[in-house]
Amino acid sequence: PAHLAQPSVLVMVALYFLHNCAAYGCMTFFTNRLKDQGFSALGYGVLFAVPYAVTAVVMIINSWHSDKTRERRGHVAAVYFMSGTSLILSVLLSGHFWVSYALLCLAIPGPFAAMAPFWAIPGETLPRNVMGVVMGLVNAVGNLGGFAGPYIVGWMVKDYHSTALAFSALGVGMLTCAALAFMLPKPTTATIAK
């Protein structure tokens, strides 16, 4: 029980909550950015698929490099920073469709590419007898972001008739995650040995 009250666990919960807000908020409303552009059904499908193809590549590279270097926090922060910056720039440059779209292709991978190094941290920093409970808590509370993200984005879209403010808010959430990543614990020889 004492491990559940540690600041690092609260950081993991907050980070994973914001992570899921962005992942599901973007996923749910990404199609709004493609509407009214006059694409054929095939073109629309391809444009919808490209960010997720980019996501697969970024996930593999980030996970591979994190494992190779045995560094986790920087790899989590880097993809969150890429995502947050790209989301905000996508909104600012929304008048230029292809530039905005390319930035969205860089924004969507962030939450997904952070998962492997993020979930490696509890295994490398917590005693094995509490690791499962902590991971369960982080997952259970953090996954509420999967509801909150689309709900908040939907509310903003309804009130402001645009995804711009909502995507900017998600971008700020991702930048917050990048900062929080450096508050996550570093592995020690003692915790890895347990």
C-alpha positions, 0 to 999 in steps of 0.5 A: 500500500505504501508504494501506491502513495509514492509521487512517482505512481501519481505521476504515472497515473496523471501521465497515462490519463493525459496520454489516453485523452490525446490518443482517443481524442485525436483518434475519434475526431481525426476524421473531422479534419479530412471532411469537406476536402473533396476526396474520393472514398479511396483517397479518404481511406488512404489519408486516414490510414497513413498516420497509423502506418507512420505510428507503426514505424515510430513505435518500432523505432522508439521501442527498439532504441529504448531497449538498445540504450536501456533509457526510458524516460527520454524516449517517452518524453521525446514522442510526447513532445513530438506529438504535442508540438505537431498537434499545436502546429497542425492547428496553427497551420490549418489553412494549409491542408497538406502541411497540417495533415503532415503534422497530424501524421507526426502527432498521432504516433506519440501516445502509442510510441510512448507505451513500450518504454512507459510500461518498462519503467514500473518493471525496472523501478518497482519491487516485483511484489507491488509491480502488478498492483501499481500497474493495475492502478495506473492502467485503471485510472489512466484509462478513464482518459479514454472516455475524457478525451473524446468527451472533452473534444466533442464538447469543444467541437460542439460549442466552438464548431471546430477541432482547433481549440480541442486539438490545441488542448490535447497538444498542451496535454502531450507537452505536459506528459513530456515534462512529467516523463522526467519525473518518472523514476530511474531504474536502480540495480537494487530494483532490477535485481528484485 
